[in-house]
Every structure is written in structure tokens, then in C-alpha cells.
Amino acid sequence: MTTECSSKALRYKDRINLKRLDLIESIPLPGPLSVHIEPTNICNFKCKFCPESFDNYKEKSGGLFSLSMENFNHILKELKTLPKLKQLNFFMMGEPLVNKNISEFIKLSKENNLSEWYMVSTNGSLLTQEKYKSLCESGLDFLRVSIFGSNEEIHGNITQSKIKLQRVKDNLANFQKYKKDNGHILPQTMAKMIETGDKDASKEFIDLFDGVADETLLEPLTNWNDPEEGNLSQKDSKYLLSTDHYKNKKQTCSYVFYSIVIHSDLKVSICCVDWEKKTLIGDLKKESLLEIWNGKKLRDIQLLHIQKQRKKIEICKNCTYLHTAKDNVDNLTEEKFMERVSSR
């Protein structure tokens, strides 16, 4: 099956701005707009900034898992009970391409019309000829390749892997060639690197990948803990504190009102940074996704955010990721929210 699409396929940065819902006037929603499904929490890189590099990662994450076809079919059945999603992401912790069924997951989701669009985020090291074919035929819309350094020295130091940056670039270039040779426009590809204020590194990255991927993106630096708490390096902290998104800080996280994560062990949490599953809102082995979405655990978390008390939530208290959100729900009142909840 060849994935057909017009030559005007939307780029990611255009897609995320397309027909955005007026969130503050719409929540609580009847279902999530965005879902992350974690194909696996196992990775072939051990990036220094990532919990995967921790000696106690297996213990603190509750074990190592790869999503089975049986469990994915269970997720599929549950997602079909909800309104159609805007975005279905196949990544969280781990490297998605470690799971041999990743393309089948996407294909089945597409066939069941679960979402408007689908994305995988990968480190690019495991892209092979076989995966070129299966990903192109799956119906995937976006393939994001995360780059962890603008040259071999930085890449090797951060990923703690013997896999060279050049291999990742070659894999992406060969994937693009496969698409062209076989008449595929989708998936659109993105090469993405975190911007840390080093202008030379940013330029080096753009020069290296511009023209290789369909898009080359520099993502704003964020931190799971506030830099004022001293969690980042001094250099990165100074840069993060000066970024536009940090200077225009939000008080309420919009993500908790429209997004959830389904982990590879079928537990459900509120955010893709919750690798320790400290803020679980349910378990698909014990309850339905609709029950979880409308359940007390999620409502209590949403209320704490509305009340400007996110500091009471372990994974939210020092997070800066909320400041990058395109939606601002700071002005949503508890009274209005509860009135809408009661009327549903």
C-alpha cells in the first residue's frame, strides 16, 4: 500500500497550529485530544540527560516493558470508545523502533481512524531498509528524529553510544531517498535538536541536517525542574531563564486538560515526563479509558492546576514545560470548570 498525499503535505510546525480548539472555552473535554502510547521503555542509547542512563532506571520505572500486540489491541479497543483524537504519538520513554510491531501499531490505528494524525519520535539509529518500507506503508504522518549533538564528539558524549552521528544522518538521508524512489510523501521527517543558547552548535546542526530532513527544528530548552531550583547546569539555567517562554511563565498547565500517556505496561499517567509513574490516573488492566478520563484522580489534578497549586503535584511542582504550551488557560476559574463538569 502506497501512502498517498498531495504535494502540499503540511509540515509539523504548520499542523500544530491548524484549527486549534479554544481550550479555555471547551474544557472539560469529552476525551483527550492527544495521546502518547509508549511502544517500549527500553532504549539503545543512554543519554546523560535521560533517566534511561540511571543505574536504578529499571527499578524506579517499575520494570522494562515492550508493548505486545495483545496489549496494543486492548488499547485500540479503548481508544475507539473516545472521540477521535487530534494527535496520536507513538513514543514516551525508550526507543520506539526497538518494538518490532511499531509499524503495525500505526497501521491498525490508521485503519481504525483513531486520530487526525500520527507521529513517532526516534533517535534514528535503528532506521533500516525494512523499516523504511513498513513506516511508509503504515500511514504515519510525521517521523521526528532527535539529534543530541551537532558533531560526533558531543553526540557520543551525550548518548554514551558507539553509534555515530553520521550513521543517524545517513539513515535519515536513505529514508528520504526511499520515500522519493517509491512515491511516498508521508511521513514528513523532522530533524530536531534542543537549543541551549550555543549559537555555533545550533548553526552546525542546521548546516548538517538542512536539506536532509523535510524540516529542521530547534526545540526550546525546558527542564523537568525549575532552573531556579538549580537542576540544570549553570550555563543552561542562565539560557533557560532568558528564553521567551520562561519569561512569559504560565501558572496553569494546559496539557493536563487534553493529553494523557499510556505506558507500555498499560498504566496511564498525565504527562510524558512521568517516567517513574508518580502521578498515575489509572490502569487499563483494571478500568476503561473512559472511566480514567472522567475519573476523580485526573479531575483532582486538573483542579490543583486551576487553583494555581501545581506545586502540590510531585512531577508538576518545578516543571518548566508548561511555559512552552501554545494554549493559555490561566484565566479558567474553578467555579466555571466545576459548573461545566456538573452539567456534562
C-alpha positions as CSV (number, residue, x, y, z in Angstrom):
1,M,0.0,0.0,0.0
2,T,1.4,3.4,-1.0
3,T,0.5,6.2,1.3
4,E,-1.0,8.9,-0.9
5,C,-0.8,12.5,-0.1
6,S,-0.8,15.7,-2.0
7,S,2.5,17.5,-2.6
8,K,1.1,20.1,-0.1
9,A,1.6,17.8,2.9
10,L,1.6,20.1,6.0
11,R,4.8,20.5,7.9
12,Y,4.7,19.8,11.6
13,K,5.0,23.4,12.7
14,D,2.0,24.3,10.4
15,R,0.0,21.2,11.5
16,I,0.1,22.0,15.2
17,N,-1.3,25.5,14.6
18,L,-4.1,24.3,12.4
19,K,-7.7,24.7,13.7
20,R,-6.7,24.9,17.3
21,L,-9.5,24.5,19.7
22,D,-10.3,27.4,22.1
23,L,-9.3,25.3,25.1
24,I,-10.4,27.6,27.9
25,E,-13.9,27.7,26.4
26,S,-14.1,23.9,25.9
27,I,-12.7,22.1,28.9
28,P,-13.5,19.7,30.4
29,L,-13.3,17.8,27.2
30,P,-15.2,14.6,26.4
31,G,-11.9,12.9,25.7
32,P,-8.2,13.7,25.2
33,L,-7.1,15.5,22.1
34,S,-3.6,13.9,22.3
35,V,-2.4,10.5,23.5
36,H,1.1,9.2,23.9
37,I,1.4,5.4,23.5
38,E,4.7,4.1,24.8
39,P,5.8,1.2,22.5
40,T,8.7,0.4,24.9
41,N,10.6,1.9,27.7
42,I,13.8,0.3,26.5
43,C,16.4,2.3,24.6
44,N,19.7,1.6,22.8
45,F,21.1,5.0,23.9
46,K,21.9,6.0,27.4
47,C,21.7,9.8,27.1
48,K,23.1,11.6,30.1
49,F,20.1,13.9,30.5
50,C,17.7,10.9,30.3
51,P,16.6,8.6,33.2
52,E,17.5,5.7,30.9
53,S,21.1,6.3,31.9
54,F,20.4,5.9,35.6
55,D,21.7,2.8,37.3
56,N,18.3,2.2,39.0
57,Y,16.2,3.1,36.0
58,K,14.7,-0.4,35.7
59,E,13.7,-0.4,39.4
60,K,12.4,3.2,39.5
61,S,10.4,2.8,36.3
62,G,8.7,-0.4,37.6
63,G,10.4,-2.7,35.1
64,L,11.3,-2.9,31.5
65,F,8.5,-3.4,29.0
66,S,7.7,-3.7,25.3
67,L,4.1,-3.3,24.3
68,S,2.7,-6.6,23.0
69,M,0.2,-6.9,20.1
70,E,-2.4,-8.3,22.6
71,N,-2.0,-5.2,24.9
72,F,-2.0,-2.8,21.9
73,N,-5.2,-4.3,20.7
74,H,-6.7,-3.7,24.1
75,I,-5.6,0.0,23.9
76,L,-7.1,0.2,20.4
77,K,-10.4,-1.1,21.7
78,E,-10.4,1.5,24.5
79,L,-9.4,4.4,22.2
80,K,-12.3,3.6,19.9
81,T,-14.7,4.4,22.8
82,L,-13.4,8.0,22.8
83,P,-13.9,10.9,20.4
84,K,-11.4,11.0,17.5
85,L,-8.0,12.3,18.6
86,K,-6.2,15.2,17.1
87,Q,-2.8,13.6,17.6
88,L,-1.6,10.1,18.4
89,N,2.0,9.8,19.4
90,F,4.0,6.5,19.5
91,F,6.7,7.5,21.9
92,M,7.4,8.3,25.5
93,M,10.4,6.7,27.2
94,G,12.5,4.2,25.3
95,E,13.3,4.0,21.5
96,P,10.1,3.2,19.6
97,L,11.8,1.3,16.9
98,V,13.1,-1.3,19.4
99,N,9.5,-2.6,19.3
100,K,9.2,-4.8,16.2
101,N,5.5,-4.2,15.9
102,I,5.7,-0.4,15.8
103,S,4.6,-0.1,12.1
104,E,1.7,-2.5,12.8
105,F,0.5,-0.4,15.7
106,I,0.4,2.7,13.5
107,K,-1.3,0.9,10.6
108,L,-4.1,-0.5,12.8
109,S,-4.6,2.9,14.4
110,K,-4.9,4.5,11.0
111,E,-7.3,1.8,9.7
112,N,-9.5,2.4,12.7
113,N,-9.4,6.2,12.2
114,L,-8.4,6.9,15.7
115,S,-6.7,10.3,15.1
116,E,-6.3,13.1,12.6
117,W,-2.5,12.5,12.5
118,Y,0.2,10.2,13.9
119,M,3.8,10.7,14.9
120,V,6.8,8.7,16.0
121,S,9.9,10.2,17.7
122,T,13.1,8.2,17.3
123,N,16.8,8.6,17.7
124,G,17.2,7.4,14.1
125,S,19.8,4.8,14.8
126,L,17.6,1.8,14.1
127,L,16.1,3.0,10.8
128,T,16.7,0.2,8.3
129,Q,15.6,-0.6,4.7
130,E,12.9,-2.9,6.2
131,K,11.6,-0.1,8.5
132,Y,11.7,2.4,5.6
133,K,9.1,0.3,3.8
134,S,6.9,-0.6,6.8
135,L,6.8,3.0,8.2
136,C,6.0,4.5,4.8
137,E,3.2,2.0,4.3
138,S,1.8,2.3,7.9
139,G,0.1,5.7,7.4
140,L,2.5,7.6,9.6
141,D,2.3,11.4,9.2
142,F,5.4,12.5,11.0
143,L,8.8,10.9,11.8
144,R,10.8,13.1,14.2
145,V,14.5,12.3,14.6
146,S,16.0,13.6,17.8
147,I,19.6,14.8,17.4
148,F,21.6,15.0,20.6
149,G,24.7,16.8,19.4
150,S,25.8,18.9,16.5
151,N,29.0,16.9,16.0
152,E,30.4,13.5,16.7
153,E,32.2,14.5,19.9
154,I,29.1,16.0,21.5
155,H,26.8,13.2,20.2
156,G,29.0,10.4,21.6
157,N,29.4,12.2,24.9
158,I,25.7,12.7,25.4
159,T,24.3,9.4,24.0
160,Q,27.0,7.2,25.6
161,S,26.7,5.1,22.4
162,K,29.1,3.8,19.8
163,I,26.6,4.7,17.1
164,K,27.9,7.7,15.2
165,L,26.0,10.8,14.3
166,Q,26.9,10.2,10.7
167,R,25.0,6.9,10.8
168,V,21.9,8.7,12.0
169,K,22.3,11.3,9.3
170,D,22.8,8.5,6.6
171,N,19.8,6.6,7.9
172,L,17.6,9.7,7.6
173,A,19.0,10.6,4.1
174,N,18.4,7.0,2.9
175,F,14.9,7.1,4.3
176,Q,14.2,10.2,2.3
177,K,15.6,8.6,-0.8
178,Y,13.4,5.6,-0.3
179,K,10.4,7.8,0.0
180,K,11.2,9.6,-3.2
181,D,12.1,6.5,-5.2
182,N,8.8,4.8,-4.1
183,G,6.5,7.8,-4.5
184,H,5.8,8.4,-0.8
185,I,5.3,11.9,0.6
186,L,4.5,10.7,4.1
187,P,5.8,10.5,6.6
188,Q,7.2,14.0,6.7
189,T,10.5,14.0,8.5
190,M,11.9,16.3,11.1
191,A,15.4,16.6,12.5
192,K,15.2,18.2,15.9
193,M,17.8,19.4,18.4
194,I,17.4,21.1,21.7
195,E,18.5,24.7,21.6
196,T,20.8,25.6,24.5
197,G,21.9,29.1,23.6
198,D,25.1,27.9,21.8
199,K,24.6,29.7,18.5
200,D,27.6,27.9,16.9
201,A,26.1,24.5,17.8
202,S,22.7,25.5,16.5
203,K,24.2,26.6,13.2
204,E,26.3,23.4,13.0
205,F,23.2,21.3,13.4
206,I,21.2,23.2,10.8
207,D,24.0,23.1,8.3
208,L,24.3,19.3,8.9
209,F,20.6,18.4,8.6
210,D,19.0,21.1,6.5
211,G,18.0,19.5,3.2
212,V,18.3,16.1,4.7
213,A,15.0,16.1,6.6
214,D,11.8,17.8,5.4
215,E,12.1,20.1,8.4
216,T,14.9,21.1,10.7
217,L,13.8,22.3,14.1
218,L,15.4,23.8,17.2
219,E,13.3,23.0,20.2
220,P,13.2,25.4,23.2
221,L,15.1,24.2,26.2
222,T,12.9,23.1,29.0
223,N,13.5,21.3,32.2
224,W,11.5,18.9,34.4
225,N,12.6,21.0,37.3
226,D,12.7,24.8,37.5
227,P,16.2,26.1,36.8
228,E,15.8,28.4,39.8
229,E,16.0,25.2,41.8
230,G,19.4,24.6,40.4
231,N,18.7,21.4,38.5
232,L,20.3,22.4,35.2
233,S,23.9,23.3,34.6
234,Q,24.7,26.9,35.3
235,K,25.1,27.7,31.6
236,D,21.8,26.1,30.6
237,S,20.0,27.6,33.6
238,K,21.0,31.1,32.5
239,Y,19.8,30.4,29.0
240,L,16.5,28.9,30.0
241,L,15.8,31.8,32.4
242,S,16.3,34.2,29.5
243,T,14.0,32.4,26.9
244,D,10.8,34.0,25.9
245,H,8.7,31.0,27.1
246,Y,10.2,31.2,30.5
247,K,9.9,34.9,30.8
248,N,6.2,34.6,30.0
249,K,5.6,32.0,32.6
250,K,2.2,30.3,32.9
251,Q,0.6,29.3,36.1
252,T,-1.7,26.5,34.8
253,C,-0.6,23.7,32.6
254,S,-2.9,23.2,29.7
255,Y,-1.6,19.7,28.9
256,V,-3.4,18.1,31.8
257,F,-6.7,19.1,30.2
258,Y,-6.2,17.4,26.8
259,S,-3.4,14.9,26.9
260,I,-2.6,11.5,28.6
261,V,0.1,8.9,28.4
262,I,-0.5,5.1,28.1
263,H,2.7,3.4,29.3
264,S,3.9,0.1,27.8
265,D,2.6,-1.8,30.9
266,L,-0.9,-0.3,30.3
267,K,-0.7,2.2,33.3
268,V,-2.0,5.7,32.5
269,S,-0.4,8.9,33.6
270,I,-0.9,12.6,32.9
271,C,2.4,13.5,31.3
272,C,5.2,12.2,29.2
273,V,7.8,13.3,31.8
274,D,6.3,10.9,34.4
275,W,8.7,8.0,33.7
276,E,8.5,6.9,37.4
277,K,4.7,6.8,37.1
278,K,4.3,9.0,40.2
279,T,1.1,10.6,39.0
280,L,-0.9,7.7,37.7
281,I,-4.5,8.3,37.0
282,G,-5.4,4.7,36.1
283,D,-4.6,1.2,34.8
284,L,-6.1,-0.2,31.6
285,K,-5.8,-3.7,33.1
286,K,-8.4,-2.7,35.7
287,E,-10.6,0.1,34.3
288,S,-11.7,1.6,31.0
289,L,-10.0,4.6,29.4
290,L,-13.3,6.5,29.5
291,E,-13.5,5.8,33.3
292,I,-9.9,7.0,33.7
293,W,-10.5,10.2,31.7
294,N,-13.6,11.1,33.7
295,G,-12.2,9.8,37.0
296,K,-11.5,11.6,40.2
297,K,-7.7,11.3,40.1
298,L,-7.5,13.3,36.9
299,R,-10.1,15.8,38.0
300,D,-8.2,16.4,41.3
301,I,-5.0,17.1,39.3
302,Q,-6.8,19.5,37.0
303,L,-8.4,21.3,39.9
304,L,-5.0,21.8,41.6
305,H,-3.7,23.4,38.4
306,I,-6.8,25.7,38.2
307,Q,-6.3,26.6,41.8
308,K,-2.6,27.5,41.0
309,Q,-1.4,24.8,43.3
310,R,0.6,22.6,41.0
311,K,3.4,22.7,43.5
312,K,1.4,20.0,45.4
313,I,1.9,17.6,42.5
314,E,5.3,15.8,42.5
315,I,6.0,15.8,38.8
316,C,4.5,19.3,38.2
317,K,5.9,21.3,41.0
318,N,9.1,22.5,39.3
319,C,8.4,21.7,35.7
320,T,9.0,24.4,33.0
321,Y,7.5,22.5,30.1
322,L,4.1,24.1,30.7
323,H,5.5,27.5,29.7
324,T,6.1,26.2,26.1
325,A,2.4,25.3,25.7
326,K,0.5,27.2,22.9
327,D,-2.7,27.3,25.0
328,N,-3.1,29.6,28.0
329,V,-5.8,28.5,30.5
330,D,-4.6,30.7,33.4
331,N,-7.9,32.5,33.5
332,L,-10.1,29.5,33.9
333,T,-11.8,29.6,37.2
334,E,-12.7,26.7,39.5
335,E,-16.3,27.8,39.6
336,K,-16.6,27.8,35.8
337,F,-14.8,24.4,35.5
338,M,-16.9,22.7,38.1
339,E,-20.1,24.2,36.6
340,R,-19.2,22.6,33.3
341,V,-18.3,19.3,34.9
342,S,-21.7,19.1,36.7
343,S,-23.6,19.9,33.5
344,R,-22.0,17.1,31.5
